[in-house]
Amino acid sequence: MPVKRSWLVPVFVGTLILADRGFSQPPEAAAQQEDGPTASADASVKLMTLDPGHFHAGLIQQEMYPNVSEVVHVYAPLGPDLFGHLNRIAQFNNRSDNPTRWQLEIHTTSEPLERMLAEHPGNVVVLSGRNQGKIDYILRSVEAGLHVLADKPWIISAGDFSKLEASIDTAERDGVVAYDVMTERYEITTILQRELVHDEAITGEIVPGTPEEPAVQLESVHHLMKTVAGVPNLRPTWFFDTAQQGEALADVGTHLVDLVPWVLFPEQAIDYRKDIKLDSAKRWPTLISAADFRRVTGAEDFPSFLAADVKDGQLQYFSNTEVSYALRGVHARVKVAWNFEAPPGAGDTHLSVVRGSKSRIEVRQGAEEKYRPELYVVPGSDADRANVVAAVKARVAELQSRFPGVAVDETGEGIHLSVPDKYRTGHESHFAEVTRQFLEYVGAPETVPAWEKANMLAKYYVTTEGVELSRQGGDRSAGR
């Protein structure tokens, strides 16, 4: 029996009431506001949320920030994306533990960008939604002198690369900040991996590798069909349109490609014109039946805009990409995949491997790790083992001032770094960490590191050109 979205009507009505009341809170929640950051009426940062089509837009507001106005202006068409966003903010305002106190001014319009630019009630634009055309929103915003905090990806097509360059150049020229939400930089196991990779006593020298045996390997597997408290987490039908959402490498793969220079060459600017050489790329579809499409979207049938991708009653969803490339002569391979649904008890997986002459530094998130990221050091040989173990223990001892409680456990294969739960803040909390960094830059735009600009271009060069290469179906060297 087809799933219907009858739940939308009561949710819409409830949300509109909350919005009209400024998201009022219960007394016990309001009492907790005294302990939070103060955001006065004369706060210098005033947020404007533009067309929030993804729940990440709401996560930016999961906490209050100093010097950020409590009043946030939301510009969006009237519809499910807007109401979903309002519900998320209402939940933050009404939670019992550390509630927020956002007041939303909602501007419903079929032309949210134009109306926002005309009314201009704030100075920071928050963007997270449909990926197609997002760069136009970013470029128009920075041209209007607005700071921009935008969720990935900024572009999903190589044809938009010039707009990306223009956006970054304009922001730099006019003294505004345009910042990409790269949450994986705040994952504790990734932070520790980077620390160990650059300890020569542990890793040795980073090997150059080959396309077949790369020095750096990053893989992630995600799942389309997920349930929360036994209820399907429905995705909008447009999510399955790669022209709107982007293929895997251009979308979620952005995080993995970002980590390659972040781990290998910290705080160094990458010149995509001479430092990157694409070797090969491939793509393949995840097949989705009409019944499964109903389960994951609630739609009774495939929409007309997906008709060209439906073969023999199944949607060919090109959500899987693998790209191999060299970064300053170090070979890397990035693989991103979307399966339909995880087996019972399973979840998303992640793998990050950096190979050195003495050991491999690995972050693994799979069944053995109970689907949470764990950090390992695997010595390259038995002869290296004793020295590598000693070096890891020495490095972890040095890191106690920053990360007290991180410990070394020897295993049969090598070394496992035990990370206390207090550092495992989770993916959603990383959005607040990114936002705090962004706000620091907004207060002093001249402090944005030069490498951030260069590496934005390098990252999106790999993701968009990698997708183009995968569509060509062959191996070749590529350069811009």
C-alpha positions, 0 to 999 in steps of 0.5 A: 500500500503506498505511503502517504504524507498525511502527517504533513498537515498537522506538522505544518499547522503546529509549526506555524503557531510556534513561528507566530509565537516566536517559539515560546518555551516552557518555564523550566526551559526558559530558566536555563537561558541564564546560563547560555551565551548572551546575544543582545539586541545589538549583536553584530551578527544577524543570521538569515537562513536562505531556502533551508532544504536540508536539516543541516541548516537547522543544526547550525542553530542547535546552540546559541552563540555570543554576539549573534542576534536571537532573531533569525530571518528565514527566507523560503517558499512555503512548503515541507522544507520550510516546515521541517526547518521550523520544527527542528528549531522549535525542538531546540527551543523547547528541549529541557537541556540547554534550550535555545531561544531563537526567534524566527522572522519567516518570509515566505516567497517563491523568490527567496534570494531576491527578497532577502537581498532586497530586504537585507535584515542581516549580515550572515547567510546560512545555506543548506539545501538543494545543491543545484544552483547553490553557488548562485546563491553564494555568489550573489550573497557575497557580491551583496557584501554578506558573509556566507556559511554554506553546507557542502557541496558548493558546486556539483558540476565542473561547469560551475567552477568559475563561479566558485572562483568568483565567489571566493575572490569576491569574498576576499576582495570585499572583506567578507567570509565565505566558509564551507561546512567541513564537519569531518575536520572535527572528528576526534579520530581524524584529528588524532590520525593527523597528529600521528601521521606527522610523527616520523618515529611512528609513520616514517615517511609518507610513501608515494604509492601507486594508483593500484596501491595508493598511499591514502585511501578513504572510503565511506558507505552510506544508506538511503533507507534509515529509521528513527525510533522505528519510523522511516526517515523519508527523503524528498524525491529530488534527493534522487535526482543527481542533477539537483543533488549531485553524484556521490563524489560531488556530494558527500565525497566532498568531506573525504576529498577535503581530508586528503590535504588536511591530513597530508599537508596541514595548513599548506595551500594546494594549487590545483593547477599543478599539484593535482593529477587525476588518474582514473574514476568510475561510477555505478548505480544503486538500483531502487525498485518502485516499492523501495522508492515508496518506502524511502520517499513516501511517493506513490511512483517515480516522478517524471524528472527521474523517468530517464533513469528508470530502466525495467522498473528500477531507478538507476541511482548513480550514487557511487563513485571512485576516483584515483588521483595524485596530490603532490606525487602522493597517490590517493583513492576516494570511494563513496557509495550509497547502498539502499539499506543496511542489514539489521544491526549494521550502519554506515561505514568509514575507512581512512588509511595513510601509509608510511614507511614504518606503519599505517595509520587507520581510522576504521568504522565497521562491524568490528568497531560497532560502527563507530570510528576507531584509530589504529596504528599497524606497524609495517613489519615485526622489526618495526613493531617495538619502536613504533609502539614506543613512539606511539606511547610517547606521542600519546603522552605528549597529547595528554595536555590536549586530550587527557584520557586517550590511551594506547592498547596493544592488539595482535595486529598493532596498536589501538588508541582508546578515545574517551566518550567525552571526545566523541561528540558526534556528527551533529555537534560538529556543526556548532564547532564549525559555526564557532570557527566561522564566527571568529573569522567573521569578527576578523575576516583578515584572519581566514588562512590563505590555504583555506581558499586554495584548498577549496578550489583544489577540493572542488576541482577533484570532486567535479572533474572526478565525476566528469572523468567517471562519466567518460568511463576510462582512465586518463590523466587530466589537468585544467 
